Amino acid sequence: MEAIWRPCLSPNGICTRKSGRPFHQNVHLAVGSRSTRFASSRAAAAAASGSEFDVVVVGTGIIGLTIANRFLTSSDLSVAVVDSRVPCSGATGAGQGYIWMGHKKPGSELWQLAMRSKRLWEELAETIRDQGSDPLHVLGWKRTGSLLVGRSSEELESLKERVVSLKNAGLRAEYLRGNSLRSEEPALGEVGGAALVLDDCQLDAHLTVEFILKGNRSFGLQGRYAEFFNDPVVSLCRSESSGEVEGVQTSGNILKARRAVVVAAGAWSRALMRSLLTGSNSMLDIPVKPRKGHLLIIENFNKLQLNHGVMEVGYIDHQIATQAPGSSASEPPEHEQSFSSISMTATIDMFGNLVLGSSRQFTGFNTEVDQSIVNLIWRRAREFFPVLKGSPLDLCGNKSIRIGLRPYMDGGKPIISNIPGLPTVFLATGHEGGGLCMALGTAEMVCDMVLGNPGKVDWAPFSVQERYLRLLHVAELYKWKFRNMK
């Protein structure tokens, strides 16, 4: 187990391996090895046949990598993935690993996608088990169940209603209080009640990405897969005769795409799309914003043991941010007023580390550690777990901070869609804190769109056309009226 990465903090604030190697360093990985993570772009690209592919995926977070994997495993198409950095250097690598339904609303537009994706994750874990491996060691997969806890009378009533709703949707859920709650989670203090969802799971993002990369790279031997890391995309390549998008140009390569270009660049998708659409007739501006989050990790913290993943019910309310007065969805992130919220979340990862969260802030693309936020996370956790009250944070042993920029969309729904006027360009972004949970369902949806297959999930709620085309027409109308008033 010594080769498995565990988070620690270097003096410059960069997450590193135990060996001290910077986590974002580009390292060659021999297929099948678990001692290192990510191959160099040159070595990986050499396995592919040239620079022409069927699909080019921009972004190598969990969304981009699973989209690539879906094309490779469910079709005979060739795929290239390209990123300005390396896998797990964004929101994916900073996440807590929830594959949870307990905090989602049955019947909502997200529910069907999340349920489909969770089912695919469960099938993957079962396949790994059938092949003689333990999904805990391969993915960090644990069926811990989730506890959504409340303290006020209003929160308890909402939890009771949630349990009924989850049961009606087919989930195994229970409302717990008093002795039954203390029996399930002895470490909890005086909370009024909780919703227990027995089949909620968690995984380790780094192990999962490593597993997906290993699978993708196995297709490189067939000339069907290549990856280009630390190679930012700078423009779309278009046909001189038809104007159709034919691929992307990066800082070092031209990657042709016969069937599709998929942009899955997380919080950077808006700026990237703006850059790629410069000079085109498209007015499309997808208002995805970076939403900063801190997680506090305390290694081998034996004072607190948890049987389940735990989350306060207030987390749900803080998922959807309130717009600052006078702001609009179209304002760039750097003009957004900073808005902070802290909600208690607590899990034990596969290494026995205590993982505490979480914060939400609009601070543009700032990824510096804010110690005041870390202190608030610790203070909030102490309100729910009495054993922490006698443990000052500075005496808690080895600690690290994960910081990620969640791709936030107003309304909480991602965009998974082709782009109007650019039939070969697709966008998959805006999953906020649910990228890991919804990754496999998103990948299946994108693949079905490109291949022309019927969808397993209704695409309409996630389409650009449904959500933004009407707004674009209204904006054009106002511009026309304004010009004619002069």
N, C-alpha and C positions, 0 to 999 in steps of 0.2 A: 504493500500500500504506500510505500515511501514515494513512489513516482507520481502519485495523484496530487494534483494541484490543490493547495489549501490557501485561502486568502491571508495575506499579511500586508502591512503597509510599509512601504519604503520611505526614506526621509523626504522624498519629493512628492509623496502622496499618491504615487502610482501603485496599483495593485501588482504584486509580484508573486512568483512561485516561492516555495520554501527554499529553492536553490538560490534565490536572489535575482534570477533573471527577470527583467521587466516583462510583464504579462503581454504587452502589445508587441514584443519583438517577433519578427517574422522568422519562424523556425521550420526547418524541413522535417516532415513526419513520414516515416516509412509506413505504408498501409499495414494496419494490424497492431502497430505499437501504441501503447497507452502512456508511454513515458513523456511524450511531447505532444503538442496540440496541433499546430498549424503549419502546413507546408509553405515553402517559399513560392511566390507566384511563378517564377521561371521554371522551377522543377515541375510544378503541377501542370503548367501550360504545355510542357513538352510532351505530355501524354496525349494531347489532343491533336487532331489532324488539321493543322493550319489555324486560321483565324476566322473561319466561316462556320456558323452554327445555326441550328434551327431556332433556338431560344437563347437570349441573353438576359440574365437576371442581374439587376443593379441593386446591390445591397446583400450583405452576408450575415445579417442577424438571423434569428430563428425563422422569421417569415421568408426571407430570401432563400435560405438554405433548404427549407422544407419544400418550397415551390420547385426548386431545382430537382430535389430528390423525387418529387411526385412525377415530374416529366420523365425522369430517367427510369423509374420503376413501372410506370403505367403506359409508356409509349416507346417508340423506337427513335425519338427525337434526340438530337445532340444539344448540350447545354453548356454555356459558359456563365460563371458567376464573376462579378467584378465589384470591387469596393475600394474606397479611398483609404481604408484601414484594413483590419483583419477581423475575423469572426470573434464575437463575444467582447468587442471593445466598446459597444454601445449599451443600450437598455437591456439587451438579452443577458449579457454577462453580469449585470448589476441586480437582476431580479431575485425574488424570493422563491420562485419555482412553483407557484400555485397552479394546480389543475383543479379548480374549485367551481362548484355550482351553487354553493350555499349562499353566496352574496349576490347572485344574479336573480333576475325576476322572471319567473315562468310566464311565457306568452309574449315577452318583449321581443323586439326584432333581433336582439343579440342572442336570445335563448337558443334558437334552433341551431345557429352556427356553433355556439359554445358546446351544446350537447353533442352535436355531430363530431366536433373536434375531440372532445373528451372520450367519446367512444372509440375514435381512431387511436388515441393514445393508449387506451386500455387494450385494444387489439394488438398494438405494437408490443406492449409489455408482455402480453400472453404469448406472442410469437417468439420473443426472446426466450421466454421460459420453456416453450416447447422445443427450442433448439438446444436446450441443455445449459443455458446461462441464467444467471440471476439478474433480473432487471434492476435490482437495487445497485449492483456493482456496475452495470452497463449504463444506466440512465440516472442513477440516484433515485429510482422510483420507489415511493412508499405510499401505501394506502393508509394514511393516518386518520382520515376523517377530519372534518373541520368543525370548530365550535365558534359560533357567532354569538358574542356575549353582550348583554345589556344591563343597565343599572336603573334607569328611570322607569316610571310606570308606562310612559309612552313607548319607550324602547321595548319593554317586555310585551306590550300588546302587539307591537309590530312584529316581534319575533314569533309570537303565537300564530299570527296570521300567515307569516312566512312559512312556517312548518306545514300548515294546512295546504298552502299553495304548492310547496315542494312535493308533498305527498301526492296531491292530485296530479302532479306532472310525472309521477312514477318513481320519485326518488325515495330512498330510505332516510327518513328524517324524524327526529324526536324533539319535543320541547322538554328541557330539563331545568330543575330548580332544586334548591335545598340539598338533601342528602344524595339524591341521584346525580346532581351536578358535581358535588364534591367527590363522589365515588369515581366519576369519569375523569375529572381533572383536579386532583387534590391541591395543586399549586395555586389555583385561583383563590383570590380573596373574596370579599363580600360583594359579589355581583348578584343581581336579582334572578337572572335566568339566562338560558342559552338555547340556541338552535343547533342541534347536532346533526350533521349530514355525514352518514357513515362511510360513503364511498368516495368522498373527495380525496384527492391524491396530491403529492408533490414530487418534483424531480429536481435534479441538479443540472442547471443550464449548461455548464461547461462540459460535463460528461456527455450530455445529450447532443450538444453540437459536435463533440469529437466523434460520437457514434454516427451521426448523420454525414459528417465529412468523410469518414471511412467508407460508408456506403456509396457516397457520390464518387469517390476516387476509384472505386472498383470498376466504374464505367470508363475511366480514363484509358484503361488497357484496350478498350474497344474503340478508342478514338471518339467517344461520345461526351467527354466531360473535360473541362479545363477551368482553372480559377486564376484570377488576376487580382492579387491583393496589393495594397498601397499603390493603386493605379486609378486615380479619380476620373470619372466620366466628365467630359467637358462639353460634348455636343452630340446631337443626333446626326446620323448620316442619312441623307435623303437622295432619292433617285433624281437625277437631273431632268429626266423626261417626265416622270409622273409626280414627283414631289413626295412619294410614299417613303415612310421611314424604313430604312434598310439595315439599321444597326446603330452602334454608338462609337464615338471616338473618345478614347481615354488619353491621358497624358503620354502614354507610351505605345498605344495600339489602336488599330481600327478593327472592331469586332462586328462582323456582318451577322445579321439575324434574319433568316429566311422566313420565319413564322411570327415571331413576337419579341418585343422588348418589354420586360416587366420591371417596373421601378418599385422597389421595396426597401426604401432607404430610411425608414423610421422617421425620426424627428427632422431629418434633413431633406425629406421628400419635397417639401414646399419650395425651398430655395433651389433644389436641383431641378424641379419641374419648371420653375420660372426661367432658369438658365437655359434649359433644353428647348423651351418654347419661344425663346427670344427670336424675333423676326418672322414668326408664324402668324397666322390669322387667329389663333386661338386666344380667347380671353380668360381661359380657365385659370383660376387661382385657388388651389385647395388649401383651406386655412388650418393646416396641421401645425401645432405649436409644440415646442419643447417644454416639457413639464418636469422639472428637476425633482429627483427623489433621493433621499439618503436611507441607507440601511446600516445598522450597527451590528457587527459580528464579534462575538466574544468566544474565543476558542476554548473548548473543553470546560465549559462552565457547569460544573457538577452540582452547584447549589440549586439550580432550577431544572427539573426534569418535566417534560411535557409528553402526554399521551397522544395529543392531537395538535393540529395547527389551530391557533387561536387568533381571533380578530374581533375587535369591538365593532358593534353595529354602526357606529358613527363613520366608519370607513366608507360605507356605502354612500352616505350623504356627501362625503368629500370627493367622491370620484368625479362628480359633475361640478365643475367650478362655476362660480358666479362671476359674470362679466363685471369688470370695474366700470363705474359710471362713466359714460361718454365714450367707452371703447366699443369696438365692433369686431366681428369675426374676421374681417379682412385686414385688420391691423397687423403688421409684422410683429414677431415676438419681442423684438427689442423695444417696442413702444408699449408693451403690456405692463401694467402695474404689477409689482411683485405681490403675490398672494400666497400665504403659507398656511398649511393645515397639518396637524399631527394626529394620527390615528394609531392606536396600539395594534400591532400585529406581531405574532411570536411563533417561531417554528424552531425545531431542532433539525439540522441538516444531517446528511448521512455520515458526516465525520464527527458528530456529537457537538458541533458548535451551536451556540444560541444565536439566532438571527432575529433581530428586533427592528421594527419599522413602525410606521413609515411616514414620510413627509411628502408634501406636494407644494411646489413653488413654481411660479412663472418668473424666471430670471434670465430669459434668453438662453444662450448656449453656454452659460457659465457652469463649470463643473468643479469649482473649488469647494473644499470641505468648509461647511459653516458649523463651527463648534457649538454655537448657540442652538442650532437645530438638533445636533447630536445630543446635547444635554436635555432638550425637550423630549426627545424620543425615550431617553433613559428615565426621565421623570414620569412620563406617561406610563411606561411599563411598570414602574414601581407602584402606581395606583392600583394595578390589577394583580400583581404578584407580590405579596407581603415579604417573601424571602429576600427580595432585592433591596428592601429598605435599609438593611444593615450592611450593604455592600456599596461603598463609594465607587463610582465608575473608574476613577484613576487607579484603583487597587484590584481591578477585575482581571488582571493578567493580560495575555496577548489579545489585542483588539485590532479590527480593521474597519474601514468605512467603505462601503460601495456607493458610488454615485452614478446614476444613469439619467438620461433624458428620455422620458416617456413621450411617444408621439401622440399628443392629445388632440382630439377633435371635439368641437362643441356638440353636445348631445350624446357623447360617449360611444358613437358608432364609427367603425373604421370605413374607409373607402376601399372597395374591392371591385374594380371596374375597368373596362376599356375607356379610352379617352375619346370624346366626341371629335370627329374629324381626323382622327389618327387611329384607324382601325387595328393597327398592329402594335399599338402601345397600350400597356395595361398598368394599373396602379394598385398597389396593396399596401396601405399604410393607415395610421390612426388608431391602432389597437390599444393605445395608452398602456395600462398595466396588465393587459390581458393577452399580450402577444404570444407567450408560451402556451397558454390555455387554448387559444384559437388558431394556433399555427397550422396544424394538420388539416383542419377544416378549410382554412383560407387557401392552403396549397391545393387541395382538391378542387375548390371552386375556381381558382385561376386556371388550373389545368383543363377543367371541363370547358371553361369559356374559350380557351384557345383552340381546343380540339373539336369544339362543336358538340360536346356531349350534353345530355340533359343533366341539370344540376340536382344534387342531393338536397341542397338548401336553396331557398328562394333568394335569387340574386338582387332583386329589385331594391330592397332597403339599403343596399351597400353601393348602389350605382351612382356614378357621377350625374347621369341624366336625371335620375329621380330627385337628387338633392340639390344640384347646383345649376342645372341648365336653365330652369325658370328664373332663378336669380340673375343669371347672366343676361337673359332677354330683358328683364326689368332694368338692369343697369344700362344696357344699350339704349333702351327707350328714353331714360332720363338724360343720357348724354346727348341724344338726338334733339330732345326738347330744349336743352340748355344751349346747344349750338344755334338753334333756330330762334332763340330769344335774343341773341346778340344783335 
